[in-house]
Every structure is written in C-alpha cells, then in structure tokens.
Amino acid sequence: MSPARSAGHQARPPDFSSREFRASLGMFATGVTIVTARTAAGELVGLTANSFNSVSLDPPLVLWSLGRAAGSMAAFSNGRHYAINVLAADQQALAEQFAAKGTDRWAGVAFTEGISGAPLLAGAAATFECFNRSQYAEGDHVIFVGEVERCAHRAEASPLLYHGGKFYTEHPL
C-alpha cells in the first residue's frame, strides 16, 4: 500500500466515463502478446493481452494483467509457470484467434513446449518463459509478475502493434 493510502488519503472520484477512459488508454500504442500455459491436467490455455511490461533486470521480472472474471483466471493464478509470446507483425490472425470467445483457440496453432511445459508459439518475435512469482489484485484485474527463467527473440521480426482499437502490421521502424 502506498504511503498516501496508508495515511488515509483517497483518490478523487473520476470525472470521466468508462468509455472515455478506454478511449484514452487506446491512445497508448502497445505490443501484442499471447500468454500461454498448461493446467495441472495438461490442458492448454492462452489469451491475447497487451498489458505486458518489463519490471526489473535483476532479477529478470515482467508483468501482465488479467481480468478477474476471465475464464482462464484459475489456470493462471494456480499455475507455476506460463509463457509470454510477443507477436510479430504477421501474427495478427493469431492475436484475433486467441482473443475470440467460444472457439478452440488452439486450432491449427503451431507451438513447441517450453522448459516448464508452457507453449511457445511458432514465429513469435520474442518469448519469455516465466515462473509465476507474484500476483496483485487491483480493481477488476490481477497483475501477474513473472520471474523470467528463459527468453529468446527474433532480431529481424517486426512487432504487431495495437493502437486506438486497431492492429498495425505495417509501420516504419
């Protein structure tokens, strides 16, 4: 808890709608990831997320967040390992497939198994194999901090970007 909250201070109520907040957040361009894992029973789970960030170099830590109501919450919160797959520009269809509800997200997906069993997606621009180090419940999401046990990248890969509710695959870098 922050010193301000510990001292009894609170934030002012928002003076904007949820729609305005979402639109404003959309103005921050992000990369796109698919977070993957295996349940204790061996079932594959995965979802598209753009809430990925680095935390620390020593130890190597990254974070991402998941809505509390997500169907895969139990798998990720109870699991010991997961992988964060940073998507390349040519993987927009994969991002959309893993964002869809009510479909087999794994249909036709090429992957290899990481050192701890989490799926590593073929063609990803980068992969981070993580130990599920910590979780922090905040608002309607849970923030996952992963301790990176292994990482890899394709130096020549262009990233898939997301901005203003749209994917961007062609951009000068």
C-alpha positions in Angstrom: 0.0 0.0 0.0 1.3 3.5 -0.8 2.1 6.0 2.0 -0.8 8.2 0.8 -3.3 5.3 1.2 -1.7 4.2 4.5 -2.3 7.8 5.8 -6.0 7.5 4.9 -5.9 9.6 1.7 -8.0 8.6 -1.3 -8.2 9.4 -4.9 -10.9 11.8 -6.1 -13.8 10.2 -7.9 -13.2 10.0 -11.7 -14.7 12.9 -13.8 -15.0 10.8 -16.9 -16.9 7.8 -18.2 -15.6 4.2 -18.7 -15.8 4.8 -22.4 -13.7 7.9 -22.2 -11.1 6.1 -20.1 -11.0 3.2 -22.5 -10.6 5.6 -25.5 -7.8 7.5 -23.7 -6.0 4.3 -22.9 -6.2 3.2 -26.5 -4.0 6.2 -27.5 -1.1 4.4 -25.9 0.4 2.1 -28.6 1.4 -1.3 -27.3 2.8 -4.5 -28.5 0.6 -7.6 -28.5 1.2 -10.8 -26.6 -0.4 -14.2 -26.2 0.1 -15.6 -22.7 0.1 -19.4 -22.6 0.2 -22.1 -20.0 -0.8 -25.7 -19.3 -3.2 -26.6 -16.5 -2.2 -29.3 -13.9 -4.3 -31.6 -16.0 -2.3 -30.8 -19.1 -5.0 -28.6 -20.8 -3.7 -25.7 -23.0 -4.8 -22.2 -22.1 -3.9 -18.9 -23.8 -5.2 -15.4 -24.3 -4.3 -12.2 -26.1 -3.0 -9.5 -23.9 -1.4 -6.1 -24.4 -0.8 -5.4 -20.8 2.8 -6.6 -20.8 5.7 -4.6 -19.3 9.2 -5.1 -18.0 9.7 -4.7 -14.2 13.3 -5.5 -13.4 16.6 -6.6 -15.0 18.0 -8.1 -11.8 16.1 -10.3 -11.1 14.6 -10.5 -14.5 10.9 -9.7 -14.0 8.0 -8.9 -16.3 4.3 -8.3 -15.6 0.9 -8.6 -17.3 -2.6 -8.4 -16.1 -5.8 -10.5 -16.5 -9.4 -9.5 -15.7 -10.7 -11.2 -12.6 -13.7 -12.6 -14.4 -11.6 -14.3 -17.2 -12.4 -17.9 -17.7 -8.7 -18.8 -17.5 -8.1 -17.0 -14.2 -7.9 -20.2 -12.2 -5.4 -21.8 -14.6 -3.1 -18.8 -14.4 -3.5 -17.9 -10.8 -2.9 -21.5 -9.6 -0.2 -22.5 -12.2 3.5 -22.3 -11.5 4.6 -21.3 -15.0 3.4 -19.5 -18.1 4.9 -18.1 -21.3 4.5 -14.6 -22.7 4.7 -14.7 -26.5 5.3 -11.3 -28.1 3.7 -11.4 -31.5 5.3 -10.4 -34.8 3.6 -8.3 -37.4 2.5 -11.3 -39.4 0.6 -12.8 -36.5 -2.5 -10.6 -36.3 -4.8 -13.5 -37.1 -3.3 -15.4 -34.2 -4.0 -12.4 -31.9 -7.6 -12.4 -33.0 -7.9 -16.1 -32.6 -6.7 -16.0 -29.0 -9.0 -13.0 -28.2 -12.1 -14.8 -29.5 -14.6 -16.3 -27.1 -16.4 -19.6 -27.6 -13.8 -21.1 -30.1 -11.0 -23.5 -30.0 -8.1 -21.0 -29.6 -5.5 -23.7 -30.2 -7.0 -25.0 -33.6 -4.1 -25.1 -36.1 -1.6 -23.3 -33.8 2.0 -24.4 -34.1 4.0 -24.4 -30.9 6.8 -26.1 -29.0 6.8 -26.9 -25.3 9.0 -24.6 -23.1 11.2 -25.9 -20.3 8.3 -25.9 -17.9 5.6 -27.0 -20.2 4.1 -23.7 -21.3 3.5 -23.5 -25.0 5.9 -21.3 -27.1 4.2 -20.1 -30.3 6.0 -20.6 -33.6 7.0 -17.3 -35.2 6.8 -15.1 -32.1 9.0 -12.1 -32.1 10.1 -12.9 -28.5 9.2 -15.4 -25.8 9.5 -15.2 -22.1 9.2 -18.4 -20.0 8.2 -17.3 -16.5 7.8 -18.7 -13.0 4.6 -17.3 -11.5 6.3 -15.2 -8.8 3.6 -12.9 -7.5 0.0 -11.7 -8.0 -1.6 -8.5 -7.0 -5.3 -7.9 -7.1 -6.1 -4.3 -8.1 -9.5 -3.1 -9.3 -11.1 -5.5 -11.8 -7.7 -7.2 -12.7 -5.0 -9.3 -11.3 -1.4 -8.2 -12.0 0.9 -11.2 -12.6 4.7 -10.8 -12.0 6.7 -13.4 -13.7 10.3 -14.3 -13.0 11.9 -15.0 -16.4 13.7 -18.3 -16.5 14.4 -18.3 -20.2 13.9 -15.8 -23.1 14.5 -15.7 -26.8 13.9 -13.3 -29.7 14.0 -13.0 -33.5 16.0 -9.8 -34.1 14.6 -9.4 -37.6 11.0 -9.6 -36.6 8.7 -6.6 -36.9 6.3 -6.2 -34.0 2.5 -6.4 -34.1 1.2 -3.1 -32.6 -2.2 -2.1 -31.2 -3.4 1.5 -31.0 -6.8 3.1 -30.9 -8.6 -0.3 -31.0 -6.8 -1.4 -34.2 -3.9 -3.6 -35.1 -1.0 -2.2 -37.1 1.2 -4.6 -39.1 3.0 -2.2 -41.4 4.9 0.6 -39.8 8.3 2.2 -40.3 10.7 1.2 -37.6 
